[in-house]
């Protein structure tokens, strides 16, 4: 008896997590990724307690595989260095069972990929469409051959071609008004103990210590979409070079990088929720399903939650009577389990972002005062629904 077959479109964090979760459930998995090889460079990702709990549910211990060092504190600052709010990661661990962990994205994807059989991963395999008219989807790839499947997981990113093809009336993406720069630098001598985000006037700068001793940096600025900059390193220095320590020292390290090592992307979220997170035998997850602004650090975390919940709801991989009905029922249950939570996080991320993009000096001063006078314990409690919101279905 052959096991059920799932084709996962996209080998990002959400796609690989879904592949791992389905593999653990006994499914035969094929991951199709259009890039010719796994990523070796890129940005970092913060794994909040909800994502770490979800990964643990499918047997992935990130701290054991990659490392478990965490910063002592995390919070928000002003450009002059004054802390507006700050929380100890020990307090977060006590409240949520674990502290957040920041890791390089390539290290996380490599950890997930290592769980899968090598034959499951197909790089350079661009998916051109999915035919699910007969209820048994067939995945078309540019290089062939076609792949019949019992399930297709659409984890094909923020610009998801499968979302556009199967939800043609959806309004698509919404530009949130900012562009972002991201990179990773080596600076072990700086010994930065805190994960911080600094809010200026229409500009932000984030510093995240990674578990391997490097630092993930990101910055945002309010600009029209498709604005072009001659050199990202020069632009970052111009905008943030006079901000508080250790920002200038970190930018000096950025100046040593090749310009191509500084990623820049305009920021978008989904203009409106999808009506469903499934269509026929296709399930959408992560950015393909509910692209959100990065203001809560929950985009990748929600993709991980999606993947684990989807696999938990699906029947085991071994075929049996009623298999078609069981898969269809599981996909409907997946939409019911994930739709409201992911859309609430999407909208909350958009609202938080509106604070970070304020440019009027009076509005910025009021914002900073409001954040500063809010007790740190209340600010931490405000994350309860995010960090404690992950639940495995029965």
Backbone torsions as a table, in degrees:
resi	resn	phi	psi	omega
1	UNK	NA	126.4	-179.9
2	UNK	-83.9	151.1	178.2
3	UNK	-83.2	157.6	175.8
4	UNK	-60.9	150.3	-175.2
5	UNK	-117.3	127.3	175.1
6	UNK	-114.5	133.2	172.4
7	UNK	-106.0	122.5	179.1
8	UNK	-102.4	124.6	-179.1
9	UNK	-98.4	104.2	-179.7
10	UNK	114.1	127.9	-178.5
11	UNK	-109.1	37.5	170.2
12	UNK	-81.1	-166.0	-175.6
13	UNK	-65.4	-44.5	179.1
14	UNK	-65.3	-44.6	-179.3
15	UNK	-63.1	-45.0	-179.5
16	UNK	-69.0	-36.0	176.8
17	UNK	-63.7	-41.4	178.2
18	UNK	-64.6	-38.8	177.9
19	UNK	-62.8	-43.4	178.4
20	UNK	-63.0	-46.4	-177.8
21	UNK	-62.8	-41.3	178.4
22	UNK	-69.7	-39.2	175.9
23	UNK	-58.7	-42.1	177.7
24	UNK	-62.8	-27.6	-179.7
25	UNK	-86.9	2.1	176.1
26	UNK	93.8	6.6	177.3
27	UNK	-77.9	148.5	166.9
28	UNK	-84.0	129.5	-170.2
29	UNK	-122.9	136.9	169.5
30	UNK	-125.0	124.8	178.9
31	UNK	-105.3	119.8	178.3
32	UNK	-104.2	120.9	-179.3
33	UNK	-126.8	129.0	-176.6
34	UNK	-72.0	-27.5	178.1
35	UNK	-64.2	146.7	-175.1
36	UNK	-73.3	-16.1	-177.6
37	UNK	-158.4	163.7	178.1
38	UNK	-62.0	152.8	179.3
39	UNK	-69.9	143.3	175.5
40	UNK	-117.2	-14.1	175.1
41	UNK	-128.5	171.8	178.5
42	UNK	146.4	-168.4	-175.1
43	UNK	-93.4	-171.9	176.2
44	UNK	-103.5	173.5	175.4
45	UNK	-142.3	137.1	174.1
46	UNK	-91.9	126.0	178.0
47	UNK	-101.8	106.5	-179.7
48	UNK	-75.2	167.3	-178.1
49	UNK	-54.6	-34.8	179.6
50	UNK	-64.9	-39.5	179.0
51	UNK	-70.0	-40.9	178.5
52	UNK	-63.1	-37.1	177.8
53	UNK	-66.3	-39.9	179.6
54	UNK	-66.5	-43.8	177.8
55	UNK	-61.7	-40.0	178.0
56	UNK	-61.6	-30.5	179.9
57	UNK	-66.2	-21.7	177.3
58	UNK	-111.3	20.2	171.3
59	UNK	79.0	23.7	178.7
60	UNK	-108.7	112.3	178.3
61	UNK	-102.6	98.0	-174.9
62	UNK	-64.6	-39.7	-177.1
63	UNK	-64.6	-33.8	178.5
64	UNK	-73.6	-37.4	-175.5
65	UNK	-78.9	-36.5	-171.6
66	UNK	-114.6	-31.7	-175.7
67	UNK	132.2	155.3	-172.8
68	UNK	-124.0	16.3	-179.9
69	UNK	-68.5	136.2	178.9
70	UNK	-130.2	150.9	176.7
71	UNK	-67.7	159.8	-178.0
72	UNK	-74.2	-35.6	-177.5
73	UNK	-139.6	164.5	172.2
74	UNK	-147.2	145.8	-178.8
75	UNK	178.1	-167.3	-174.9
76	UNK	-118.6	138.6	-177.9
77	UNK	-127.1	168.8	169.8
78	UNK	-97.1	163.5	179.2
79	UNK	-57.9	-23.9	177.1
80	UNK	-83.7	-0.1	176.2
81	UNK	100.5	-11.1	-179.3
82	UNK	-64.6	131.8	176.7
83	UNK	-77.3	128.4	174.4
84	UNK	-89.4	-36.7	175.4
85	UNK	-155.0	148.3	-176.5
86	UNK	-154.3	140.6	178.1
87	UNK	-133.1	140.9	174.8
88	UNK	-78.4	137.3	179.7
89	UNK	-68.0	-23.9	174.4
90	UNK	-64.9	-39.0	176.5
91	UNK	-64.6	-38.6	178.3
92	UNK	-65.6	-41.3	179.1
93	UNK	-63.4	-39.3	179.1
94	UNK	-65.7	-36.1	-176.4
95	UNK	-80.9	-37.4	-171.3
96	UNK	-114.3	2.8	176.8
97	UNK	91.0	-19.2	177.6
98	UNK	-161.1	153.9	176.0
99	UNK	-88.8	156.3	174.1
100	UNK	-60.8	153.8	-179.4
101	UNK	-131.2	132.4	178.0
102	UNK	-110.7	130.3	-175.0
103	UNK	-135.7	155.1	171.6
104	UNK	-66.7	135.9	-179.7
105	UNK	-57.0	-44.4	179.9
106	UNK	-60.5	-33.8	178.9
107	UNK	-67.9	-39.0	179.1
108	UNK	-67.8	-45.5	-179.9
109	UNK	-64.5	-36.2	177.3
110	UNK	-65.0	-38.3	178.0
111	UNK	-63.1	-43.3	179.3
112	UNK	-68.0	-43.8	-178.3
113	UNK	-62.3	-32.5	-177.2
114	UNK	-66.0	-19.4	178.5
115	UNK	-75.2	-24.5	-172.6
116	UNK	-89.7	152.7	171.1
117	UNK	-60.9	140.3	-179.6
118	UNK	-54.4	-32.7	-178.6
119	UNK	-68.8	-13.9	-178.5
120	UNK	-76.5	-19.7	-172.8
121	UNK	-101.4	123.2	178.9
122	UNK	-124.1	101.7	176.5
123	UNK	-89.0	154.3	-175.4
124	UNK	70.3	23.9	-178.3
125	UNK	-116.1	81.6	-179.2
126	UNK	-74.3	128.6	177.1
127	UNK	-84.6	125.8	-178.4
128	UNK	-99.2	-12.0	178.2
129	UNK	169.1	166.5	177.1
130	UNK	-130.1	124.1	176.1
131	UNK	-99.8	110.0	179.1
132	UNK	-122.2	26.0	-175.3
133	UNK	-62.7	-32.0	-176.8
134	UNK	-95.5	8.4	180.0
135	UNK	85.3	-10.2	175.4
136	UNK	-118.1	99.3	-171.2
137	UNK	-66.2	146.6	172.0
138	UNK	-122.5	125.8	-177.9
139	UNK	-94.2	124.7	177.9
140	UNK	-95.8	134.0	177.0
141	UNK	-122.9	154.3	-176.1
142	UNK	-62.2	-37.3	-176.9
143	UNK	-94.5	-9.7	-177.1
144	UNK	72.9	170.6	-5.6
145	UNK	-82.0	173.1	173.4
146	UNK	-66.6	148.7	-176.4
147	UNK	-119.5	106.3	173.3
148	UNK	-71.0	146.0	-174.7
149	UNK	-147.1	158.7	170.2
150	UNK	-90.7	-18.8	-178.0
151	UNK	-155.9	141.7	171.6
152	UNK	-119.4	128.3	176.0
153	UNK	-103.8	113.7	-179.8
154	UNK	-88.9	98.3	177.2
155	UNK	-119.8	44.1	-170.4
156	UNK	-96.0	25.5	165.1
157	UNK	86.8	-179.0	-172.5
158	UNK	-62.0	-32.5	-179.8
159	UNK	-96.2	21.8	-175.3
160	UNK	-29.0	105.8	173.6
161	UNK	-61.1	-32.9	179.7
162	UNK	-69.7	-33.7	175.5
163	UNK	-64.8	-44.6	-179.5
164	UNK	-64.4	-37.3	-177.3
165	UNK	-70.9	-36.9	-172.7
166	UNK	-102.1	-10.0	173.5
167	UNK	-128.7	64.5	-172.3
168	UNK	-65.4	-22.8	-179.4
169	UNK	-86.5	-5.8	-178.2
170	UNK	-70.5	142.3	-177.4
171	UNK	-70.8	-11.3	175.3
172	UNK	85.3	-139.1	-171.6
173	UNK	-95.9	156.2	-179.6
174	UNK	-125.9	122.9	178.2
175	UNK	-74.3	125.3	-174.7
176	UNK	-88.7	1.3	172.5
177	UNK	99.8	2.2	-176.6
178	UNK	-129.7	153.1	165.7
179	UNK	-110.6	158.5	-176.3
180	UNK	-134.7	142.6	171.8
181	UNK	-111.7	141.9	-179.8
182	UNK	-141.7	140.5	175.4
183	UNK	-162.6	173.0	176.3
184	UNK	-127.4	134.6	180.0
185	UNK	-127.6	152.6	170.4
186	UNK	-91.0	124.0	176.4
187	UNK	-155.5	58.0	-175.8
188	UNK	-62.4	-25.8	-178.2
189	UNK	-71.3	-19.4	-177.6
190	UNK	-77.0	-28.7	175.7
191	UNK	48.8	56.3	-178.4
192	UNK	-78.4	121.1	-172.8
193	UNK	-90.2	-6.5	-170.4
194	UNK	-124.7	147.3	167.8
195	UNK	-92.9	121.2	-173.0
196	UNK	-139.0	154.1	168.9
197	UNK	-128.9	128.0	-177.7
198	UNK	-106.0	128.9	-178.3
199	UNK	-104.4	120.9	172.8
200	UNK	-107.0	-143.4	177.8
201	UNK	-103.4	98.1	-178.6
202	UNK	72.0	14.0	-179.7
203	UNK	-141.2	147.5	177.4
204	UNK	-140.0	151.6	177.9
205	UNK	-138.7	125.6	-178.2
206	UNK	-115.6	141.5	178.3
207	UNK	-127.9	122.0	-178.2
208	UNK	-130.0	112.7	173.4
209	UNK	-65.8	131.9	178.4
210	UNK	-95.6	163.0	-175.5
211	UNK	-68.1	-18.7	-178.9
212	UNK	-94.6	10.4	176.2
213	UNK	93.4	-8.1	176.2
214	UNK	-88.9	-179.5	-178.8
215	UNK	-128.5	130.0	173.3
216	UNK	-90.5	123.2	179.8
217	UNK	-114.5	141.5	172.2
218	UNK	-142.8	152.6	179.0
219	UNK	-145.9	149.8	177.5
220	UNK	-133.5	155.6	176.2
221	UNK	-150.0	146.5	177.2
222	UNK	-79.4	114.3	179.2
223	UNK	-146.0	159.9	173.7
224	UNK	-64.1	153.2	178.4
225	UNK	-61.8	149.1	177.3
226	UNK	66.7	21.3	173.4
227	UNK	-65.7	138.2	-179.0
228	UNK	-108.7	140.7	177.9
229	UNK	-124.6	137.2	-175.1
230	UNK	-65.0	-43.7	-176.8
231	UNK	-143.8	117.1	-176.7
232	UNK	-62.2	-32.8	-178.8
233	UNK	-66.7	-42.2	177.8
234	UNK	-65.1	-39.7	-178.7
235	UNK	-66.8	-40.4	177.8
236	UNK	-64.3	-41.9	178.8
237	UNK	-64.1	-40.0	180.0
238	UNK	-63.1	-41.1	-174.9
239	UNK	-81.8	-35.7	-167.8
240	UNK	-123.9	3.3	-174.3
241	UNK	-64.8	-20.6	179.9
242	UNK	-102.2	7.9	179.5
243	UNK	-75.2	175.8	-172.8
244	UNK	-62.4	158.1	171.6
245	UNK	-62.9	143.7	7.4
246	UNK	-98.2	22.8	-175.0
247	UNK	-59.0	-48.3	179.8
248	UNK	-59.6	-40.1	179.8
249	UNK	-65.4	-37.6	177.4
250	UNK	-68.1	-39.4	178.5
251	UNK	-66.1	-30.0	175.2
252	UNK	-62.9	-37.1	176.3
253	UNK	-70.3	-36.0	176.2
254	UNK	-60.1	-37.6	179.9
255	UNK	-62.0	-20.0	178.6
256	UNK	-83.8	-14.1	-177.9
257	UNK	-78.2	160.2	166.7
258	UNK	-69.2	146.6	-179.9
259	UNK	-57.0	-32.8	-178.4
260	UNK	-67.4	-17.5	179.7
261	UNK	-82.2	-5.7	175.8
262	UNK	-103.1	108.2	-177.8
263	UNK	-81.9	142.3	174.8
264	UNK	-135.9	133.3	178.9
265	UNK	-144.7	137.6	166.4
266	UNK	-66.7	148.1	-173.6
267	UNK	-100.0	130.3	179.5
268	UNK	-131.2	154.0	163.6
269	UNK	-130.0	177.1	179.9
270	UNK	-75.4	131.2	-175.6
271	UNK	-63.8	-31.6	-179.3
272	UNK	-154.6	158.0	179.3
273	UNK	-68.3	150.5	169.5
274	UNK	-65.4	149.1	177.9
275	UNK	-65.0	-33.0	177.3
276	UNK	-143.8	159.5	175.1
277	UNK	-98.3	11.3	176.6
278	UNK	-146.0	159.3	176.4
279	UNK	-151.8	115.7	-173.9
280	UNK	60.0	-123.6	178.9
281	UNK	-102.6	21.4	178.4
282	UNK	-107.5	132.7	175.0
283	UNK	-118.8	133.0	177.6
284	UNK	-98.9	144.1	175.5
285	UNK	-146.8	165.2	177.5
286	UNK	63.8	-145.7	-177.8
287	UNK	-59.9	-30.3	177.9
288	UNK	-63.9	-28.7	-175.9
289	UNK	-97.4	-35.3	-171.2
290	UNK	-156.8	55.0	-179.3
291	UNK	-50.2	132.9	-176.2
292	UNK	-134.9	155.7	176.1
293	UNK	-63.2	151.1	-174.4
294	UNK	-81.1	14.0	-169.2
295	UNK	-69.6	-20.0	177.8
296	UNK	-106.4	-2.8	-175.9
297	UNK	63.8	31.8	-173.3
298	UNK	-113.0	-0.9	-177.8
299	UNK	-58.8	-56.1	177.8
300	UNK	-66.9	-34.9	-179.8
301	UNK	-63.6	-42.1	178.8
302	UNK	-69.2	-32.4	175.2
303	UNK	-62.9	-41.3	177.7
304	UNK	-63.7	-44.5	176.4
305	UNK	-57.9	-48.3	178.9
306	UNK	-50.7	-51.3	-173.5
307	UNK	-61.3	-42.8	-176.8
308	UNK	-71.2	-41.8	178.7
309	UNK	-64.8	-43.9	179.2
310	UNK	-57.1	-49.3	-178.9
311	UNK	-64.5	-36.7	-179.5
312	UNK	-64.6	-36.2	-177.1
313	UNK	-79.0	-27.3	-178.3
314	UNK	-71.9	153.6	174.4
315	UNK	-66.2	162.4	177.3
316	UNK	-62.3	162.3	-171.6
317	UNK	-68.0	-27.5	-178.5
318	UNK	-68.7	129.6	-178.4
319	UNK	-66.8	148.1	176.2
320	UNK	-158.2	-178.6	179.7
321	UNK	-63.7	143.9	178.0
322	UNK	73.5	18.2	-175.6
323	UNK	-61.6	-44.3	-179.3
324	UNK	-61.0	-45.3	179.4
325	UNK	-63.4	-39.5	-177.8
326	UNK	-65.7	-41.3	179.4
327	UNK	-65.7	-44.8	179.8
328	UNK	-60.4	-43.2	179.2
329	UNK	-64.9	-36.8	-179.8
330	UNK	-65.9	-38.1	-179.6
331	UNK	-68.8	-37.7	175.1
332	UNK	-64.4	-39.0	178.2
333	UNK	-67.1	-33.9	177.6
334	UNK	-62.7	-47.6	176.3
335	UNK	-58.1	-44.1	-179.2
336	UNK	-63.7	-36.3	-176.3
337	UNK	-77.2	-30.8	-168.8
338	UNK	-111.4	-21.3	-170.2
339	UNK	-62.2	-51.2	-175.5
340	UNK	-67.2	-42.6	-177.3
341	UNK	-64.8	-48.5	-176.0
342	UNK	-66.8	-35.4	179.5
343	UNK	-71.9	-34.6	175.8
344	UNK	-63.1	-40.2	178.4
345	UNK	-67.8	-40.0	178.3
346	UNK	-58.4	-46.6	-178.6
347	UNK	-69.1	-37.2	178.8
348	UNK	-65.8	-40.8	178.0
349	UNK	-61.9	-37.6	178.5
350	UNK	-66.2	-41.7	-180.0
351	UNK	-65.1	-43.5	179.3
352	UNK	-62.1	-37.8	179.6
353	UNK	-61.8	-30.0	179.4
354	UNK	-64.3	-27.9	175.6
355	UNK	-70.3	-41.0	-176.0
356	UNK	-70.4	-21.1	-175.8
357	UNK	-98.8	4.6	178.8
358	UNK	-60.4	138.7	-179.4
359	UNK	-122.1	-23.5	178.7
360	UNK	-64.0	127.9	-175.5
361	UNK	-58.1	-38.2	-179.8
362	UNK	-68.0	-44.6	179.3
363	UNK	-62.7	-38.9	178.5
364	UNK	-64.7	-42.4	-180.0
365	UNK	-63.4	-42.0	178.5
366	UNK	-64.7	-43.7	177.7
367	UNK	-57.8	-49.6	-176.9
368	UNK	-62.8	-39.8	178.5
369	UNK	-65.0	-42.9	-178.8
370	UNK	-62.1	-42.0	179.3
371	UNK	-67.9	-40.0	-175.3
372	UNK	-68.1	-35.6	-177.2
373	UNK	-84.0	-8.9	176.6
374	UNK	-76.1	122.7	-179.7
375	UNK	-56.6	140.7	-177.9
376	UNK	-58.3	-34.9	-178.0
377	UNK	-67.2	-33.2	177.8
378	UNK	-72.8	-37.3	176.9
379	UNK	-62.8	-40.6	178.5
380	UNK	-67.1	-40.5	179.2
381	UNK	-62.1	-28.3	178.9
382	UNK	-66.7	-11.1	177.6
383	UNK	-94.2	1.5	-174.7
384	UNK	-57.7	-43.6	-176.2
385	UNK	-67.4	-28.2	176.3
386	UNK	-76.5	-54.3	-170.8
387	UNK	-77.7	-26.2	177.4
388	UNK	-104.4	7.1	-172.8
389	UNK	-83.3	-11.0	179.7
390	UNK	-77.2	128.2	176.4
391	UNK	-135.1	132.5	172.3
392	UNK	-76.5	133.1	175.8
393	UNK	-61.8	151.4	177.9
394	UNK	-64.5	NA	NA
